[in-house]
Every structure is written in structure tokens, then in C-alpha cells.
């Protein structure tokens, strides 16, 4: 009999197994929702805040910690999570250590995310199914894409207008 407020589990499930089904705080803080299927061996991750940024570095880091702690997960689907290059990098580094997944489905990644994914493909012998979409840009991280070649063109720069009190460059000595 479970104590008041305690988590009761169905037969065959240990208290540890029941705990892993809860969404960890870092994952929920990142705006992600977890759905476990197939007795906890398949994890589907969804973005609960569609209007939020797709960078999801924090969500990828939280998911990598979850994967490290829960080695029973054999299938991971983050195709609806909005996790791009930076977050995928965290997950891929963990997968290279654990080699636990048999199936992986990703959100679109750029070339940076592809590099990390290639490392997983080279080292993870258990991975038999991969679903990924590649966008032909260096990275999908918006912060890395805020500069353009025009930002470096200074040929038309004239400088700030000179005020009445300002001296010429060859101004008077004091």
C-alpha cells in the first residue's frame, strides 16, 4: 500500500521506472514535452511552445542528460521538438558515449548539426534507423546567421557628422 502522496506503480514497474517517466524540470523549462511509448524504450519529444526559438540548446542539453541517466531508451524522436544544431550536438555527444539508440528521428539540422550526426553514424553500431532533414546552411542557429557580407562593407562609411565644437584631425595643440 502506497503512502499518501507517494507514487504508486503498476505491477512489474519499480519506483525507479516510475520516476523516469516524469518530465525532468530542465526539459520542461526548455518548453519540451516528453511522451514515453513501448514500455519506456521509445521517447518522443515535442515543442510545447511553437512560437519559441528553435535554437533549443538548453533542451538538447537536458535531453542528453536524460539519455545518459536512462539507458533503456532505444528510440528517440525529436522531429517535433524544434531542436536544431546546438541542441543536436549535445544529444549526439551523449549518443556517441552510450551507443544506446536503435532509432533516431531529428528536426532539420544545418551543416554543423550534420557533422555531429556523422560522428554518431560512425560510432553507434546499434543505430539502424535514422530520419533527418538537412538544410544547406552552415548552421540553423539564428544567432550565427545575423551577419551578412554587407555588414563588413565599409566603403561607404563617412563617419559621424562633425559638430561646431569639434576640431579637425589636425586640430590645435593644447
N, C-alpha and C positions, 0 to 999 in steps of 0.2 A: 504494500500500500504506500502510495507516494504522500509525502508531507505536503501540507498546504503551500501552494506557490511553487512547488518543485515541478520539474518537467517529468511527465510520465511518458514512458516509451512503450511501444508495442512489443510483443514477444519477439526475441531474436535481435533486437536492437539494443546496443549498450548505451549507457549515458553519453559516452564519447561520441557515438554515431549520431545521437540526437543533437548534440552541441554543434557538430559540423554542418548541420542543416540550417542553422541560424545564419543570417547575413551579418558578417562582421562589420563593426562600426566604420572602419576606414572605407569599406566597399560602399556602404550606404551613404556615407558622407561624400563620396565621389559621384553620387547620383546614379548608381548602378543597382540593379535588382538581380538576384540570383534565383534560378529555378533548377532544382535537382531532379533528375529523372533516372530511371533504371537502377533503383536501389542506391542512389547516390554516386554512381560511376559516371554519369553524364551531367555536365554543368552548362546551363545556358545563361548567358549574361545579357541583360538588356539595359538600355539607357532609359531611365525614368523621366529625365528632363531633356526632351528632344531639342529645346531651344538653347541648351547649354553648348559650350565649346566642345569641339570634337577632339581636343588635344588629349584629354584623359590620362595624362601622365600619372596622376595620383591613383586613378582607378587601376591602371596597369600594374603599378607597384603593389597595391593592396591585393590584387588577384594573384600576383606572383607569390606573395606571402601565403595566401590561402592554398595555392597549389603545393607549395613546399610543405605546408603543415598537413595537407590531406592528400596522401599519395593514392587513395582509392579512385580519384577522378581519372578516368581513362579517355573521356571525350570532352572537349571544350569548344563551345560555340560562342564567340564574341562578335558575330557578324552584325548584331543589332545593338552593340554597345557603344559605338562611336569611338572606339579605342584605335588610335592611329599610331604612327611611327614610334613616338616616345614610349607610350604605354606598351606597345607590342615588344619593344626592346626589353623591358623588364620581364615580361612573360617569357620571351624566348631565352633569356639568360637562365631563368629558372628551369625551363624545359630541358635545356642542354645539361643541366646538373641532374635532373630527376629521371629523364627519359621515360616518363610515365604515360604519355598520351598515345592513343591509337588513332584518334581522330581530332582534327583541329579545323575550325572554320573562323575566318578572320573578317574584320571590317576592312575596307580598302586601305592599302598602305602605299607609301611612296617608295622611292629607291632606297632610302635609309632603312625603312622597315623591311624591305626585301633582303637587304644584307643580313639582318638579324635572322630572318626566316631561313635563309640559306644555311646559316650555321646550325639551325635546328634540323634541317633536312640532312645535313652531313653527319650529325652526331646521334640523332634519335632513331634507333633501329626499330622501335615499336610503332612508330608513326606510319600508318598505312593509308590514311585518308586526309587530304588537305584541300580546303576550299579557300581560295584567296583571290582578291582582285587588286591589280596593280595600276596605280595612276602614275603616268610617266612624268613625275616631277621629283626633284631631289628629296623633298620631304613634304608631308601633309601638315606639318606643324605650322600654324598660321604665323607664329612669331618669327619664324625663319624666312617667311616669304614677304615680309613687309618692305623690303628694299628692292628697287629695280635699277637697271643700268642708268636711268635718268637721274637717280639720286647721286650718282658720282660725277655727273657732268657739271663742271663749274665754269664752263666757257662763257656763260652769260652773266655771271655774278658781278655785280658792280659795287657791292659793299653798302653799308648804311649811309644814308644821306648825311652830309656834313652840316652841322648846326652853325649858327653865327658865332658862338663862343669857341668853336673848335679851331685848332691850328692846323696848318698844312703839315705834311710829314716832315718837311724840312723846317719846321717851326722854330721860334725864337728860343735861345738858350736862356736859362734862368740864372 
